[in-house]
Amino acid sequence: MANYAGVDLGGTNLRVVVADADGNIDGSDRREAPRGPNGLAVTEAILESLREATAAAGVDPTAVEAVGIAAAGRLDLTEGLVEPTNIPVGEVPLRGPVSNLLDTDEVYLHKDVAAGVIGERYHAERNPDDMVYLTISSGIGAGVAVDGNILGGWDGNAGEAGHMTVDPTGRMDCGCGKEGHWEAYCAGSNIPEYARLLWDDEGRPETALPIEDEGFTAVDVFENDDDAFASHVIDRLADWNALGMADIVHAYAPLVVSVGGAVALNNEAEVVDPMRERLDELVMTNVPEIRLTSLGDDVVVEGALASALTGGTGDADYGR
């Protein structure tokens, strides 16, 4: 029987699954994302994880007919490599080494958010041709399907929705070095600094937030939503998130937007509900259904596996 694999190289974890032709997972491996010391070391960790997952499935690596690889970072589809966002090792070779290990040319390489929308399409009760997977986590990004096609762009790097400008005054600097980007305000890693900016704006009011502590995090903001200042921060985040979602709707006209990422999954009422409530006031086109992903933290690795099963399309009817 044919076997298929999915690989998710994230900033925190490396996940690999091996499944049969029906998508039933027979073996898996999960470990901390490799930190280097260089790109080749990260590649070797991925190969070792594939060996462990195939062993757990009771198959030889060469029994895998196709593999989908999802990575957070800048892709080079020509060379088959990624420069990871949160692993400072430079370029990581992917397609060639994985192809050699598995003895297959069917290696599908995607940004993590593109894999997310592939997984959402594949597992949807209906297979929507126009949908978006939006992640709000340590960063913000979007995987997009338009007319049944996964939007990759000429270099595979489409979907950088977090770098849409939502604030033309540019009060917050994004990690990419530009100003006013959605991610600069609403990504989990940037929320504490934005809260400090608002705190200064408001004259440093009394607050339950440990706002001057080095260990102040986005979790503190959402856990203290009964605090007046924390509530103010959450409301401003909701404004930016609604604007970002409106930009996505106007750009891609999705029927469905599935939302994932730790910030959204752990704070639906504060992050996702305001987008649902405010979107009608902001868009001049169809208002899509906005829902949390049903795949939770597994959405990217499930999408990578679905890519392998469907020739990179996420179309559940692929090959039938």
C-alpha positions in Angstrom: 0.0 0.0 0.0 1.2 3.5 -0.8 2.4 5.7 2.0 2.6 9.5 2.3 4.3 12.0 4.6 3.8 15.5 5.9 6.5 17.6 7.5 6.0 20.8 9.5 9.1 22.8 10.3 7.9 25.5 12.7 9.7 27.9 14.9 9.0 25.9 18.0 8.4 22.3 16.9 9.3 19.9 14.1 6.5 17.5 13.3 6.4 14.6 10.8 3.5 12.2 10.1 3.3 9.2 7.8 -0.1 7.9 6.6 -1.7 5.5 4.2 -3.5 6.5 1.0 -6.7 7.3 2.9 -4.8 9.8 5.2 -4.9 7.5 8.2 -1.8 8.3 10.2 0.3 5.2 11.0 3.4 6.8 12.5 4.7 10.2 13.7 7.6 12.0 15.2 7.6 15.3 17.1 10.6 17.1 18.6 11.8 20.6 19.3 12.7 22.6 16.2 16.4 22.1 15.6 18.4 25.3 16.3 21.4 24.6 14.1 24.3 25.4 14.3 23.7 25.6 10.5 21.2 24.9 7.8 22.6 21.4 7.1 22.1 20.4 10.8 18.4 21.4 10.5 18.1 19.3 7.3 19.6 16.3 9.1 17.2 16.7 11.9 14.3 16.7 9.4 15.7 13.5 7.8 16.1 11.8 11.2 12.5 12.8 12.1 11.3 11.2 8.8 13.3 8.0 9.6 11.7 7.9 13.1 8.1 8.5 11.7 8.5 5.8 9.0 9.9 3.4 11.5 6.9 4.1 13.8 4.6 3.3 10.8 6.5 0.1 10.1 7.7 1.1 6.6 10.9 1.9 4.9 11.5 5.6 4.0 11.5 4.6 0.3 7.9 3.3 0.7 6.8 7.0 0.9 5.5 8.0 -2.5 5.0 11.7 -1.9 5.7 14.2 0.9 4.5 17.7 1.7 6.8 20.0 3.5 5.6 23.2 5.3 8.1 25.7 6.6 7.8 29.1 8.3 10.1 31.4 6.4 11.3 32.6 3.0 11.1 29.9 0.4 13.3 29.4 -2.7 11.3 27.0 -4.8 14.0 26.9 -7.5 16.6 25.5 -5.1 14.2 23.7 -2.9 15.2 25.4 0.3 13.9 27.7 3.1 15.4 30.4 5.2 13.4 29.9 8.4 11.9 32.8 10.2 12.6 31.8 13.8 15.7 29.6 13.3 18.7 31.8 12.6 20.7 29.4 10.5 20.5 30.8 7.0 19.3 28.6 4.2 18.1 25.0 4.9 18.1 22.5 2.0 14.9 20.6 1.8 13.7 19.2 -1.5 16.9 17.5 -2.6 17.9 15.7 0.7 14.3 14.6 1.4 13.9 13.4 -2.2 17.0 11.4 -1.8 16.0 9.8 1.5 12.5 8.9 0.3 13.5 8.1 -3.3 10.7 10.2 -4.7 10.5 13.3 -6.9 7.0 14.1 -5.4 8.2 16.6 -2.9 5.8 19.6 -2.4 7.2 22.6 -0.6 5.0 25.3 0.9 4.9 28.1 3.3 3.3 27.0 6.5 0.2 29.1 5.9 -0.3 27.7 2.4 -0.1 24.2 4.0 -2.8 25.4 6.4 -5.2 26.3 3.7 -4.5 23.0 1.9 -5.3 21.2 5.2 -8.5 23.2 5.6 -9.7 22.5 2.1 -8.9 18.8 2.3 -10.8 18.3 5.6 -13.7 20.6 4.9 -17.2 19.0 4.7 -17.5 20.9 1.4 -14.4 21.6 -0.6 -14.5 25.4 -1.0 -12.7 26.8 -4.0 -12.2 30.2 -2.4 -11.0 30.3 1.2 -8.3 31.6 3.5 -6.4 30.1 6.4 -5.3 33.0 8.7 -2.8 32.4 11.5 -2.4 34.9 14.4 0.4 33.6 16.5 4.0 34.8 17.1 3.5 36.1 13.5 0.6 36.7 11.2 0.2 35.1 7.7 -2.5 33.8 5.4 -2.8 30.8 3.0 -5.1 31.5 0.2 -7.1 29.4 -2.3 -8.7 31.2 -5.2 -10.9 29.4 -7.8 -9.6 26.1 -6.4 -5.9 27.0 -6.8 -3.5 27.5 -3.9 -2.0 30.9 -4.2 1.8 30.6 -4.1 3.2 33.4 -6.2 6.2 33.1 -8.5 8.5 32.2 -5.7 6.1 30.5 -3.3 6.1 33.4 -0.8 2.6 34.8 -1.3 0.5 35.1 1.8 2.5 37.6 3.9 -0.7 39.2 5.2 0.9 40.2 8.4 3.0 42.7 6.4 -0.1 44.5 5.1 0.0 48.1 6.3 -2.9 48.8 8.7 -1.5 51.9 10.3 -0.1 54.5 7.9 1.3 56.5 10.8 3.7 53.7 11.4 3.9 53.9 15.1 5.0 50.3 15.5 8.0 48.8 13.8 7.6 45.3 12.3 10.3 42.7 12.7 10.9 42.9 9.0 12.1 46.5 9.5 9.1 48.3 8.0 6.5 50.4 9.8 2.8 50.1 10.5 2.3 46.4 9.5 -0.5 44.3 11.0 2.0 41.9 12.5 3.7 44.8 14.3 0.6 45.4 16.4 -1.2 42.1 16.8 1.3 39.2 16.6 1.8 37.6 20.0 5.4 38.6 20.1 4.7 42.3 19.5 1.6 42.8 21.7 3.6 43.6 24.9 5.5 46.4 23.2 2.2 47.8 21.7 0.6 47.7 25.1 3.5 49.7 26.5 3.1 52.3 23.7 -0.6 52.6 24.6 0.2 52.8 28.3 2.5 55.8 27.6 -0.3 57.3 25.4 -2.8 57.0 28.3 -0.5 58.7 30.8 0.7 55.4 32.4 -2.6 54.5 34.2 -2.8 52.0 37.1 -3.1 48.5 35.7 -2.9 44.9 36.8 -0.7 44.2 33.9 3.0 43.6 34.7 3.7 46.1 32.0 7.2 47.2 33.2 8.4 43.6 33.8 10.8 42.0 31.4 8.7 38.9 31.4 5.5 40.7 30.3 3.7 38.7 27.6 0.6 38.7 25.4 -0.9 36.1 27.7 -0.9 38.6 30.5 -3.0 41.0 28.4 -5.7 38.4 27.6 -5.7 36.9 31.1 -6.4 40.3 32.7 -9.3 41.4 30.4 -11.3 42.6 33.4 -8.6 45.3 34.0 -9.6 48.6 32.4 -6.3 49.2 30.7 -5.9 45.6 29.4 -9.5 45.9 28.0 -8.4 49.0 26.2 -5.4 47.2 24.7 -7.6 44.3 23.6 -10.1 46.7 22.0 -7.3 48.4 20.0 -6.0 45.0 18.9 -9.5 44.1 17.7 -9.5 47.3 15.6 -6.3 46.3 13.8 -7.4 42.7 13.4 -10.7 43.8 11.8 -8.8 46.1 9.4 -6.4 43.3 8.4 -9.3 40.9 7.9 -11.1 43.4 5.7 -8.0 43.8 3.5 -7.9 40.0 3.1 -11.6 39.9 2.1 -11.2 42.7 -0.4 -8.1 41.1 -1.9 -9.2 37.5 -2.2 -13.0 37.3 -1.8 -13.1 34.1 0.3 -16.3 32.4 1.2 -14.6 31.0 4.4 -11.8 32.2 6.6 -10.4 29.6 9.0 -8.4 31.1 11.8 -5.6 29.4 13.7 -2.5 30.3 15.6 -2.0 30.4 19.4 -3.2 33.9 19.9 -6.5 33.2 18.1 -7.1 29.7 19.3 -6.6 30.6 22.9 -8.6 33.9 22.8 -11.5 33.4 20.4 -13.8 35.9 22.2 -11.2 38.6 22.3 -9.5 38.0 18.9 -11.9 36.3 16.5 -15.4 37.4 17.7 -14.6 41.2 17.1 -13.6 40.4 13.5 -16.9 38.7 13.0 -18.8 41.6 14.6 -17.0 44.5 12.8 -16.4 43.1 9.4 -19.8 44.0 7.9 -19.0 47.7 8.6 -15.6 47.5 6.8 -16.2 45.6 3.6 -18.1 46.4 0.4 -18.2 42.7 -0.8 -19.4 39.4 0.6 -18.7 38.9 4.3 -17.2 35.4 4.6 -17.8 32.8 7.3 -15.1 33.3 9.9 -14.4 30.2 12.0 -11.7 28.7 14.1 -9.8 25.9 12.4 -11.0 22.5 13.6 -7.5 21.1 13.2 -6.1 23.1 16.1 -2.3 23.0 16.4 -2.1 20.2 13.8 -3.4 22.3 10.9 0.0 22.8 9.2 1.3 19.2 9.5 -2.2 18.0 8.4 -2.0 20.4 5.5 1.5 19.1 4.5 0.2 15.6 4.5 -2.9 16.6 2.5 -0.5 18.2 0.0 1.3 14.9 -0.4 -2.1 13.1 -0.8 -3.4 15.5 -3.4 -0.5 16.5 -5.6 -0.1 19.8 -3.7 -3.7 21.0 -4.3 -5.7 20.1 -1.1 -8.5 19.0 -3.5 -10.1 16.0 -1.8 -11.2 14.7 -5.2 -7.6 14.7 -6.6 -6.9 11.5 -8.6 -10.5 10.3 -8.4 
